[in-house]
Amino acid sequence: MKNAVHEDAHEDDPVLERFHFLVNAPALFNAVTTAAELRIFAFLSGSPGASAAEIRSFCGLPAHQLRVLLQAVCTTGLLERRGGVYHNSSVAEELLAADEEPDSWSHILTGWKEVYYPAFADMTAALRAGTNTALSAHPGDEPTLYGRLARNPPLEEVFHRAMTAFTLRSVDALIGQPVFEDVRHVLDVGGGDGSTSARLVARHPRLRTTVFDMPSVSRLASGAGAEAGAQSERVSVVPGDMFTDPFPEGPDAVLFSHVLEIFDEESILLLLKKAYDALPVGGRVMVYGYNVSDDETDGVFGARLGLYFNVLASGRGMAYPARDYERWLGEAGFGEVGTVPGLPYEHGLSLGVKR
């Protein structure tokens, strides 16, 4: 009773309000993901104002279970019930209704549900152990999730579909940067399925790219230029290990997009020095990814990402503040170091030039 009185006294406290949402968020996240997987948002986009019976006829859930699901999703605000019928909210219409589009949040939610969030139950053990103990749920002896996913192609595709969708949500802020106007050949290190490279060559007609990633991922990137249409020949794919294999020759820019944040300082410096060696004098390095605030107290996307890295993906890394990347770029030999801050979804672009 004492605790209830204490909470009532702080009912307008935004931290308490956020706490109440957080403790219910795991169930609500899965409810929203289930609604996306059942294509309820897509259905309501084409049939706004549908009744529960009409939604049931579409998705096939038993009546009581559908009632429970709809109530849960309505509490998030993503669905609205007006006059006994259902509508997408404007946010759901924008992010979830077009669920077959490559940038749909439905792909992101499924990837997080299937890969990311099951691992978080292991968080206390992983942080105490100082390593990614949740990786044991994925068969293999590779030290990172990325290596073990190669043994499970269907899950690897789910993972990269989610990665691609999130990349497409933020990539326009990267490819529109003026730095690409003077670049002719970008080495896209850890370029995944090639989505970023495809967008780059579509935006910049005089640019070509080389996607350099592990062999199992390179097969996903074999069609990297499809989105760029006739420009597809300007995206090439070279499989390899970024740590042990030499970087492909000939780039005048090296791009690390959502790569360096996976690793610790020692590994980051190794990769930046390899980039330095692969570039001509005047060549550029670009580090694109999440940046937490300088005091490391702000950034919910970055916070989630850092926990995921340490619990499951690599056992290290985090969404570093931009000042860390700038220091490492200087230590690797680059000059004219700086960061373009404030890009969507807590992103920044740190830059350096080989002297």
ZIVEN-V775609 format. One record per helix or strand. SS is the DSSP state (H for helix, E for strand). FROM is the first residue (numbers start at 1). TO is the last residue. Records with the same first field share a line. If there is no record, write none. Layout:
BEGIN
SS: FROM-TO ; FROM-TO
END
This chain:
BEGIN
H: 2-9 ; 14-37 ; 40-46 ; 52-59 ; 63-76 ; 90-95 ; 105-129 ; 133-137 ; 145-149 ; 153-175 ; 178-182 ; 195-203 ; 215-218 ; 220-223 ; 226-234 ; 260-262 ; 265-278 ; 300-313 ; 322-331
E: 50-50 ; 79-82 ; 85-88 ; 185-189 ; 208-213 ; 235-239 ; 253-257 ; 284-290 ; 334-343 ; 347-354
END
